[in-house]
Amino acid sequence: MARVSLTPDSILGPYPSSPSAGQFDVTLTAVDEVSGNEFALSGKEVLVFYNSGATDAGITLTSVADEQNRTGDLTATLGANEMAAFHVGALEGWRQTTGAFYFTGSISGLKVAVLRLTY
């Protein structure tokens, strides 16, 4: 199955010209626990996960081989009502051949916000 593509929310930098209503909004989206998710990776993203479910939620961030052929998927477990964040911050080791970043979650109660720094 094809991964479900997400569009990152752009977040303002330290000197916004004139903030308006809605510019600070962040969208939490339920992860697709069957197909997984992806987004176009620029290396300026922060993922924020929130487990709104009543049971533990697993998260896997899918790596790729870097120039030394090292891989290292990251996995984490979030308890009910817990949050976690990950700053991608680099392309090497994370950008898939499609140009995307891949991740999966284990329950439908797991929500994610993909934030992209604009500065």
N, C-alpha and C positions, 0 to 999 in steps of 0.2 A: 504494500500500500504506500501511496505517496504521503510524505510528511505534510502536515498542515502548516502553511506559511503564515508568519506573523509580521506585522509592520511595527517597527520600533517607534516609540513616542520620543520626539525630540524634546530635550530639556534645556532650559535657558542657562546661559553662562552667568558669570558674576556681574555683568553690566548690561542688563536688558534695556533697550531704548525706552520703551513705554509699555510695560506689561498690561495686558487686558484680560478680561474675564475668560477663564478656560485655559489660559496659557500654562498654568501650573498643574493641570489635570493629568492624572496617570491612569491608564486603562489596565485593569486586571482581567486577564482572559483565562478561562479554564484550559488546562493542558489537554492534549489529545492523548489519552493513555494507551490507545491502540496503535495509532500510526506515528506518534511522536510529532515534534514541532521543529521548525527551522526559521531562520531569518537571515537576510542578506547581511553579511558581516563586514563592518568597516574597521573594527578594532577599538571602537569608542563606545562600546555597549556595557551596560550594567543590567544584569538580570535580578529581579526581585521576586522571590517565591513566597507564597502564603498558603498554608494548609488550612483551608476552611472546613475540612472534613473532620470526622470524629475518630478516625484511625490514623496511624502513621502513614506518611507518604514518602515514597522513594523518588529520588531525582538522579538522573545520569546525564552528565555533560560529555558528549562524544568527541574525543580527540582524534587527530590524525598524526601520522608519522612526521616528525620534524626533519631538519636536514641531517640529523644524526640517527634517524630512524627510531627515535624514542616516541612512545605513545603513553598515554596515561589518562584514560577516562576518569572523571571525577564522579564519585557517588556520595550521596548524603541522604539522611533520613530526617524528616521533619515530623515532630509530634503534632497533635491537634492544636490548632491556633498558633503555631509557630511560624516565624518568618526566617528567610535566609537571603543573602545577596552574594553575587559573584560578578566581579569586574573582569570582563574578557581581556581588554587592554592590549591584545596582540593578535596578529593573524596567524603567525607560525604556531603550529601545533593544534590549531582549532579550525581553520578554514578548510572546509571540505572541497572536493574538486568542483562542486557546483558554485562555490563562492559563499556558501551558507554555513551557519553554525547550527549544529544538531543537538537537541536535548529531548529527553523523555521524562515523563512522570508516571507514577504508578496508580494514582487514583484520580477520579474526575473532580474531587474536591480541591485538588491542587491548582492554584491560580498563579499566573506569572505576569509580570510587567517587564517588557523589554524597553529599556531606556537608552537613548543615544545622546551622548554629549555633543553639543553643536559648536564648541569652541576648541 
